[in-house]
Amino acid sequence: MERASIDLVTRLEAVTGEARPHPSQVRSGTTPWARSALALRAAADLVGTHFSTAGRPRSPDAAAATTASFDAGLVDLGHLAVAALAHEDPLALRALQAGVPRTVVTRQLPGFEALADAARELSTQGVGRPETLLNSLGQTQSRVRTDDPATELSDRMVRLRQGVWNLIADHSDVLPSLRLTAGLGVAVHAHAAAFHGADLTTPDAVGLTGPSALVAHGRVWQRLHGALSQFAVLAPPVASVRDDIVAAARLLGELAPIDAHRDRVPIATADRHIGAALNGAVQVMADIAVHEGTAFDRLARTGLLHVPARALPRDLVTDHPDVAAARLNGRTVPAPAEILQGVAGLYAQVAAHPIGLPTPQPVGHRTVGAPAEAISMG
């Protein structure tokens, strides 16, 4: 098993270039191959949270996995490589038929027969399937420290990021959780901006920096919360996500009250500790937005997102006769593409860290709504 795996890896390195850095060290995954490499790296890191480099278990879940679980994972990787490499010949034929010069096709698809042979050999290794597979190992649950409010906020935010990441694979109605988290995004940026002395009534402008950028970013989260509130929901938020959000909102109010007046940059050690926790919460919300955007995209592609027809703007209703009939009857309708695109655009905005980056322009969709004059915590 190990010999076949090393043989496949060695041949892959010969094709991709052994000296090339990992894509995550250069840029984000912008191609299917780069995203696949990042996923495999994430899978390796996930296994690393359960097992030490010596193979010893680090978590209770690891005790259920055996060496057969790792062997099965390698066999699955072999099957994946076989499936990917099987497309080389059809892809080359299509490229030639489309008029791509043969020299270009030969350079990009030089012939991976040796790679395919190594992948097939790996895919035939192993005997049967073990009871516990590696993909059944989830993230290790982190314990929240409650002895200090700032530390508790940091732990809550990290655990919330993990909980939102789990929503990507959740096939139930996750919209309530997404909407609740968007509300926390408003709170995090509002409290962080207030802590740094910002005026929450400052109007939006292009190129804002510092605390004013936090205010502008909080308004984008507010527009996102309003956009998500249009959709019909059938279930309550995920309990673990709701509990951490409620606790985080309480801690924000304790650490950085909105109505507290601050006319200078905090310099006390305690203030720096609180500021670090708030700044970390802002960063975590950007990470959460990435996961939430992925979860929302999955929901949007299922066609299961509905909105009350009466809540749609009149100019949008007139473009769709079936929606007009549903509006008269008080029914819900599948969310129009304009609404889904508007929400996706807002997720793209809140996924960017507000400090050190140009403030994105508000998305110009009819269903998103106009920017608020002041951040509202309602």
Secondary structure, DSSP 8 states (H G I E B T S, - for coil): -HHHHHHHHHHHHHHH-TTS--GGGTS---SHHHHHHHHHHHHHHHHHHHB-TTS-B-SGGGGG--HHHHHHHHHHHHHHHHHHHTTHHHHHHHHHHTT--HHHHHHH----HHHHHHHHHHHT-SSS--SS-GGG----------SSHHHHHHHHHHHHHHHHHHHTT--S--HHHHHHHHHHHHHHHHHHHHHTT--TT----TT--THHHHHHHHHHHHHHHHHHTTS---S---HHHHHHHHHHHHHHHHHS-TT----S---SHHHHHHHHHHHHHHHHHHHHHHHHHHHHHHHHHHT--EEEGGGS-HHHHTT-HHHHHHHHHT-EEE--HHHHHHHHHHHHHHTS-STTS--------TTT----SS----
